[in-house]
Amino acid sequence: MIEQDFLRRFLFEELGVRGEWVKLGASWQAAKQHQHGPQIVQQQLGQALAAVVMLSATIKFKGSIILQAQGSGDFKALVAQSTHDRKIRGLVKSSDNVPAGSLAKMFGQGRLVLTIESENADPYQGIVPLQGSNLAAALQTYFVQSEQLETRLWLFSNDTHAAGLLLQELPEHKSYKADWERIEILADTVTEQELLELDCEKMLYRLFNEEKVRLFSPEPVEFKCACSRLKIERTLRLLGRAEVEAILQEQGIIQVNCEFCNAQYCFDKIDVESILSQEFVVNESATRH
């Protein structure tokens, strides 16, 4: 049975290098069923989801990491999100004909934005140009520029699976540069087929059988959308009575569709009045001492 829908962390115990491996199966199928686009667009979404799962392993608090790629070309937008506990979702927007090739060819002029959202702190954002042969190359540029850490990623996806491998240097180690160069050369022999088909232990043995590698317990990954009726109610309150009533007047009902999971939320006049009345009650209670 193929090991899938797991993140595995690993550490080269005597070297200045750490790593992560991820393979998505059912979670990848669930995430993409609500997204439409040509095969090349679907593949980019799979790679992005594999990437954000691995990047989420760097979050030390409750929150999420969001990858956004936006451009002026046929591939308009790519969004992938993973929470600290590996709940993933994503979306794509593109024309029906996206040319294969570099990121510039697919997206045109664009940028890659990584946002870290914490429950207890302001969001942190890092931005780099959307350049390079693929998404892995763009993310490597981000790490070199924003984190000043040597980082390599290998990202692949097909109709059934999405997978990723990440290596990162640990600069506090005395001989880390030589370690990094050797491990990078070994990892660079990994193939798309191996990453998509082999379990983590088999792949690590195939690549690094002469190294001392500590492999940590698997961490499950699943598709789960963060949308909810409560969140949309809060948004309607923020819009204010005048704008919400104007939408009702024009459409008769307010309907919101989640782009990530295709869930539909409908609000009629009675719903809206109840939501806006709750805001009044909250504001009243907040002003009393």
The 8 nearest C-alpha neighbors of each residue, nearest first, counted from 0:
[[1, 2, 3, 198, 197, 196, 24, 4],
 [2, 0, 3, 198, 196, 197, 24, 22],
 [1, 3, 198, 0, 4, 5, 22, 199],
 [4, 2, 22, 5, 23, 24, 1, 21],
 [5, 3, 23, 220, 22, 24, 219, 26],
 [6, 4, 219, 218, 3, 220, 217, 21],
 [5, 7, 21, 218, 217, 20, 219, 8],
 [8, 6, 217, 20, 19, 215, 21, 218],
 [9, 7, 19, 215, 18, 214, 20, 6],
 [10, 8, 214, 18, 213, 215, 19, 17],
 [9, 11, 17, 213, 212, 12, 18, 16],
 [12, 10, 212, 14, 13, 16, 211, 17],
 [11, 13, 10, 14, 211, 212, 213, 15],
 [12, 14, 11, 211, 15, 210, 212, 10],
 [15, 13, 11, 16, 12, 178, 175, 172],
 [14, 16, 175, 169, 172, 168, 178, 170],
 [15, 17, 168, 169, 14, 167, 11, 179],
 [18, 16, 10, 167, 166, 11, 9, 168],
 [17, 19, 166, 9, 165, 8, 10, 167],
 [20, 18, 8, 165, 7, 164, 9, 53],
 [21, 19, 164, 7, 163, 6, 8, 165],
 [22, 20, 6, 163, 162, 5, 7, 49],
 [21, 23, 162, 3, 4, 161, 5, 163],
 [24, 22, 4, 161, 3, 27, 160, 26],
 [23, 25, 160, 27, 26, 3, 4, 159],
 [24, 26, 28, 27, 29, 23, 4, 221],
 [25, 27, 222, 221, 29, 24, 28, 23],
 [28, 26, 30, 24, 25, 23, 29, 31],
 [27, 29, 25, 26, 31, 30, 32, 24],
 [30, 28, 26, 27, 32, 31, 25, 222],
 [31, 29, 27, 28, 88, 32, 222, 26],
 [30, 32, 34, 33, 28, 29, 27, 41],
 [33, 31, 29, 34, 30, 28, 35, 260],
 [32, 34, 31, 260, 261, 259, 30, 35],
 [35, 33, 31, 32, 90, 91, 36, 259],
 [36, 34, 33, 37, 91, 41, 31, 32],
 [35, 37, 40, 95, 41, 93, 38, 34],
 [38, 36, 40, 39, 95, 41, 96, 35],
 [37, 39, 41, 40, 42, 36, 158, 157],
 [38, 40, 42, 41, 37, 43, 99, 97],
 [41, 39, 43, 42, 38, 37, 36, 44],
 [42, 40, 38, 44, 43, 39, 45, 36],
 [41, 43, 45, 39, 156, 44, 40, 157],
 [44, 42, 46, 40, 45, 41, 47, 39],
 [43, 45, 47, 41, 42, 46, 48, 40],
 [46, 44, 42, 161, 48, 43, 47, 156],
 [45, 47, 43, 49, 154, 44, 48, 155],
 [46, 48, 50, 44, 45, 49, 79, 43],
 [49, 47, 45, 51, 50, 79, 46, 44],
 [48, 50, 46, 52, 47, 163, 162, 51],
 [49, 51, 47, 48, 53, 52, 46, 54],
 [52, 50, 54, 48, 53, 49, 81, 55],
 [53, 51, 55, 49, 54, 50, 81, 85],
 [52, 54, 50, 51, 55, 56, 19, 49],
 [55, 53, 51, 56, 52, 57, 50, 64],
 [54, 56, 52, 57, 58, 53, 83, 51],
 [55, 57, 54, 53, 58, 52, 83, 59],
 [56, 58, 55, 54, 59, 53, 83, 60],
 [59, 57, 55, 56, 60, 83, 62, 54],
 [58, 60, 57, 61, 83, 56, 62, 55],
 [61, 59, 58, 62, 117, 83, 118, 119],
 [62, 60, 83, 117, 118, 63, 59, 58],
 [61, 63, 117, 116, 83, 118, 82, 60],
 [62, 64, 82, 116, 83, 81, 115, 65],
 [63, 65, 115, 81, 114, 80, 55, 116],
 [64, 66, 80, 114, 113, 79, 67, 115],
 [67, 65, 113, 79, 78, 112, 80, 114],
 [68, 66, 78, 112, 77, 111, 69, 65],
 [67, 69, 111, 77, 76, 110, 112, 78],
 [70, 68, 76, 109, 75, 110, 67, 77],
 [69, 71, 109, 106, 108, 75, 107, 72],
 [70, 72, 107, 108, 106, 75, 109, 73],
 [73, 71, 107, 106, 74, 70, 75, 105],
 [72, 74, 94, 97, 93, 75, 106, 105],
 [75, 73, 93, 106, 72, 105, 76, 97],
 [76, 74, 93, 70, 92, 69, 73, 72],
 [77, 75, 69, 92, 91, 68, 74, 70],
 [76, 78, 91, 68, 67, 90, 69, 92],
 [77, 79, 67, 90, 89, 66, 91, 68],
 [80, 78, 89, 66, 48, 65, 47, 88],
 [81, 79, 65, 88, 87, 64, 89, 51],
 [82, 80, 87, 86, 85, 63, 64, 52],
 [81, 83, 63, 85, 86, 84, 62, 64],
 [82, 84, 63, 85, 62, 55, 61, 58],
 [83, 85, 82, 86, 220, 81, 61, 55],
 [86, 84, 220, 82, 81, 83, 87, 52],
 [87, 85, 221, 82, 81, 223, 222, 84],
 [88, 86, 81, 222, 80, 223, 85, 221],
 [87, 89, 80, 30, 222, 224, 79, 223],
 [90, 88, 79, 78, 259, 80, 30, 44],
 [89, 91, 78, 259, 77, 34, 79, 258],
 [92, 90, 77, 76, 34, 78, 93, 44],
 [93, 91, 76, 75, 74, 77, 90, 94],
 [94, 92, 74, 75, 73, 36, 95, 91],
 [93, 95, 73, 96, 97, 74, 92, 36],
 [96, 94, 37, 36, 97, 93, 73, 74],
 [97, 95, 94, 98, 37, 73, 93, 36],
 [96, 98, 73, 105, 74, 95, 94, 99],
 [99, 97, 105, 96, 100, 104, 73, 39],
 [100, 98, 97, 105, 39, 101, 104, 102],
 [101, 99, 104, 98, 105, 102, 132, 103],
 [100, 102, 132, 104, 103, 133, 131, 105],
 [101, 103, 105, 104, 106, 133, 130, 132],
 [104, 102, 107, 106, 101, 105, 130, 108],
 [103, 105, 101, 102, 107, 100, 106, 98],
 [104, 106, 102, 103, 74, 98, 107, 97],
 [107, 105, 72, 70, 74, 103, 102, 104],
 [106, 108, 72, 103, 71, 70, 104, 105],
 [109, 107, 70, 71, 106, 103, 72, 129],
 [110, 108, 70, 129, 69, 107, 128, 106],
 [109, 111, 129, 128, 69, 127, 68, 112],
 [110, 112, 68, 129, 127, 126, 67, 128],
 [111, 113, 126, 67, 125, 66, 68, 110],
 [114, 112, 66, 125, 124, 65, 126, 67],
 [115, 113, 124, 65, 123, 64, 116, 112],
 [114, 116, 64, 123, 122, 63, 124, 65],
 [117, 115, 122, 63, 62, 64, 114, 123],
 [118, 116, 62, 120, 119, 61, 122, 115],
 [117, 119, 62, 61, 120, 116, 60, 121],
 [120, 118, 117, 121, 61, 62, 60, 116],
 [121, 119, 117, 118, 122, 116, 123, 62],
 [120, 122, 123, 117, 116, 119, 118, 115],
 [123, 121, 116, 115, 117, 120, 124, 114],
 [124, 122, 115, 114, 121, 116, 125, 113],
 [125, 123, 114, 113, 115, 122, 126, 112],
 [124, 126, 113, 112, 114, 123, 127, 145],
 [125, 127, 112, 111, 113, 124, 110, 128],
 [126, 128, 111, 110, 141, 129, 112, 125],
 [129, 127, 110, 130, 111, 109, 126, 137],
 [130, 128, 110, 109, 111, 137, 127, 102],
 [129, 131, 128, 102, 137, 103, 132, 101],
 [132, 130, 136, 133, 137, 102, 101, 129],
 [131, 133, 101, 102, 136, 130, 100, 134],
 [134, 132, 136, 135, 131, 102, 101, 137],
 [133, 135, 137, 136, 138, 102, 132, 131],
 [134, 136, 138, 152, 133, 137, 153, 139],
 [135, 137, 139, 134, 133, 138, 131, 132],
 [138, 136, 134, 140, 139, 135, 131, 130],
 [139, 137, 141, 135, 140, 136, 134, 142],
 [138, 140, 136, 142, 141, 137, 150, 151],
 [141, 139, 137, 143, 138, 142, 144, 136],
 [140, 142, 138, 144, 139, 143, 145, 127],
 [143, 141, 146, 139, 145, 140, 144, 148],
 [142, 144, 147, 140, 148, 141, 146, 145],
 [145, 143, 141, 142, 147, 146, 140, 148],
 [146, 144, 142, 141, 147, 143, 125, 148],
 [145, 147, 142, 148, 143, 144, 141, 149],
 [148, 146, 143, 144, 145, 142, 149, 141],
 [149, 147, 143, 146, 142, 150, 168, 167],
 [148, 150, 168, 167, 143, 147, 151, 142],
 [151, 149, 167, 166, 139, 148, 142, 168],
 [152, 150, 166, 165, 139, 167, 153, 149],
 [153, 151, 165, 135, 164, 154, 166, 150],
 [152, 154, 164, 163, 135, 165, 155, 151],
 [155, 153, 163, 46, 162, 135, 152, 164],
 [154, 156, 162, 46, 161, 191, 163, 153],
 [157, 155, 161, 42, 45, 160, 46, 162],
 [156, 158, 160, 159, 42, 161, 155, 45],
 [159, 157, 160, 156, 42, 28, 161, 41],
 [160, 158, 157, 24, 28, 161, 27, 156],
 [159, 161, 24, 23, 157, 156, 158, 195],
 [162, 160, 156, 23, 45, 22, 155, 46],
 [163, 161, 22, 21, 155, 49, 195, 154],
 [162, 164, 154, 21, 153, 49, 20, 155],
 [163, 165, 20, 153, 152, 19, 21, 154],
 [166, 164, 152, 19, 18, 151, 20, 153],
 [167, 165, 18, 151, 150, 17, 152, 19],
 [168, 166, 150, 17, 16, 149, 18, 151],
 [167, 169, 16, 149, 15, 170, 179, 148],
 [168, 170, 15, 16, 171, 172, 167, 175],
 [169, 171, 172, 168, 175, 15, 173, 148],
 [172, 170, 169, 173, 15, 175, 174, 168],
 [171, 173, 15, 175, 170, 174, 169, 14],
 [174, 172, 175, 171, 170, 15, 176, 14],
 [175, 173, 176, 172, 177, 178, 15, 14],
 [174, 176, 15, 178, 172, 177, 173, 179],
 [177, 175, 179, 178, 174, 180, 15, 170],
 [176, 178, 180, 179, 175, 174, 181, 182],
 [179, 177, 175, 176, 181, 180, 14, 182],
 [178, 180, 176, 182, 177, 181, 175, 183],
 [179, 181, 183, 177, 178, 182, 184, 176],
 [180, 182, 184, 178, 183, 179, 177, 185],
 [183, 181, 185, 179, 184, 180, 186, 178],
 [182, 184, 186, 180, 185, 181, 179, 187],
 [185, 183, 187, 181, 182, 186, 180, 188],
 [184, 186, 182, 183, 187, 188, 206, 181],
 [187, 185, 183, 188, 184, 189, 182, 206],
 [186, 188, 184, 189, 185, 183, 190, 182],
 [187, 189, 186, 185, 190, 184, 206, 183],
 [190, 188, 187, 186, 193, 191, 194, 206],
 [191, 189, 193, 192, 194, 188, 187, 195],
 [190, 192, 194, 193, 195, 155, 189, 154],
 [191, 193, 195, 190, 194, 196, 197, 189],
 [194, 192, 190, 196, 197, 191, 195, 189],
 [193, 195, 191, 192, 196, 197, 162, 190],
 [194, 196, 192, 193, 162, 191, 197, 160],
 [195, 197, 193, 194, 192, 198, 1, 191],
 [198, 196, 193, 202, 194, 201, 195, 199],
 [199, 197, 2, 201, 200, 202, 1, 196],
 [198, 200, 202, 201, 203, 197, 20, 7],
 [201, 199, 203, 202, 198, 204, 214, 197],
 [202, 200, 204, 198, 203, 199, 205, 197],
 [201, 203, 205, 199, 204, 200, 197, 198],
 [202, 204, 206, 200, 205, 201, 207, 199],
 [205, 203, 208, 201, 207, 202, 206, 200],
 [204, 206, 202, 203, 207, 201, 208, 200],
 [207, 205, 203, 204, 185, 186, 208, 202],
 [206, 208, 204, 210, 209, 203, 205, 185],
 [209, 207, 204, 210, 205, 206, 203, 211],
 [208, 210, 207, 211, 204, 206, 212, 205],
 [211, 209, 207, 208, 212, 11, 13, 12],
 [210, 212, 11, 12, 213, 13, 209, 208],
 [213, 211, 11, 10, 12, 210, 214, 9],
 [212, 214, 10, 9, 11, 12, 215, 211],
 [215, 213, 9, 8, 212, 10, 216, 7],
 [214, 216, 8, 9, 7, 213, 217, 10],
 [215, 217, 7, 218, 214, 8, 6, 9],
 [218, 216, 7, 6, 5, 219, 215, 8],
 [217, 219, 6, 5, 7, 216, 220, 85],
 [220, 218, 5, 4, 217, 6, 221, 85],
 [221, 219, 85, 4, 5, 86, 218, 26],
 [222, 220, 26, 86, 87, 223, 85, 4],
 [221, 223, 87, 26, 86, 30, 88, 29],
 [224, 222, 86, 87, 221, 88, 225, 30],
 [223, 225, 226, 88, 260, 222, 259, 87],
 [224, 226, 223, 227, 88, 86, 259, 87],
 [225, 227, 224, 230, 257, 228, 231, 262],
 [228, 226, 229, 230, 225, 231, 224, 264],
 [227, 229, 231, 230, 232, 264, 226, 233],
 [228, 230, 232, 227, 231, 233, 226, 234],
 [231, 229, 233, 227, 232, 228, 234, 226],
 [230, 232, 234, 228, 233, 229, 235, 227],
 [233, 231, 229, 235, 234, 230, 228, 236],
 [234, 232, 236, 230, 231, 235, 237, 229],
 [235, 233, 231, 237, 232, 236, 238, 230],
 [234, 236, 238, 232, 237, 233, 231, 239],
 [237, 235, 233, 239, 234, 238, 275, 232],
 [236, 238, 234, 239, 235, 233, 232, 240],
 [239, 237, 235, 236, 242, 234, 243, 240],
 [240, 238, 236, 237, 241, 242, 243, 235],
 [239, 241, 243, 242, 244, 275, 238, 236],
 [240, 242, 244, 243, 239, 245, 238, 246],
 [243, 241, 245, 244, 240, 239, 238, 246],
 [242, 244, 246, 240, 245, 241, 239, 247],
 [245, 243, 247, 241, 246, 242, 240, 248],
 [244, 246, 248, 242, 243, 247, 241, 249],
 [247, 245, 249, 243, 244, 248, 250, 242],
 [248, 246, 251, 244, 250, 252, 245, 249],
 [247, 249, 245, 246, 251, 250, 244, 252],
 [248, 250, 246, 247, 251, 245, 252, 244],
 [251, 249, 247, 252, 248, 246, 253, 245],
 [252, 250, 247, 248, 249, 253, 267, 246],
 [251, 253, 267, 247, 250, 266, 254, 265],
 [254, 252, 266, 265, 247, 267, 255, 246],
 [255, 253, 265, 264, 252, 266, 256, 263],
 [254, 256, 264, 263, 265, 257, 253, 231],
 [255, 257, 263, 262, 261, 258, 264, 254],
 [258, 256, 261, 262, 259, 260, 263, 255],
 [257, 259, 261, 260, 256, 90, 33, 262],
 [258, 260, 257, 90, 89, 261, 88, 33],
 [261, 259, 262, 33, 257, 258, 224, 30],
 [262, 260, 257, 258, 256, 259, 33, 263],
 [263, 261, 257, 260, 256, 264, 258, 259],
 [264, 262, 256, 255, 261, 257, 265, 254],
 [263, 265, 255, 254, 256, 228, 262, 266],
 [266, 264, 254, 253, 255, 263, 267, 252],
 [265, 267, 253, 270, 252, 271, 254, 268],
 [268, 266, 252, 270, 269, 271, 253, 265],
 [269, 267, 271, 270, 272, 266, 252, 247],
 [268, 270, 272, 271, 267, 273, 266, 274],
 [271, 269, 273, 267, 266, 268, 272, 274],
 [270, 272, 274, 268, 273, 269, 275, 267],
 [273, 271, 275, 269, 274, 270, 276, 268],
 [272, 274, 276, 270, 271, 275, 269, 277],
 [275, 273, 271, 277, 272, 276, 270, 232],
 [274, 276, 278, 272, 277, 273, 271, 236],
 [277, 275, 279, 273, 278, 274, 272, 280],
 [278, 276, 280, 274, 275, 279, 281, 273],
 [277, 279, 275, 281, 276, 280, 282, 274],
 [278, 280, 276, 282, 277, 281, 283, 275],
 [281, 279, 277, 283, 278, 282, 284, 276],
 [282, 280, 278, 284, 279, 283, 285, 277],
 [281, 283, 285, 279, 280, 284, 278, 286],
 [284, 282, 280, 286, 285, 281, 279, 287],
 [285, 283, 281, 287, 286, 282, 280, 288],
 [284, 286, 282, 283, 287, 281, 288, 280],
 [287, 285, 283, 284, 282, 288, 281, 280],
 [288, 286, 284, 285, 283, 282, 281, 280],
 [287, 286, 285, 284, 283, 282, 281, 280]]
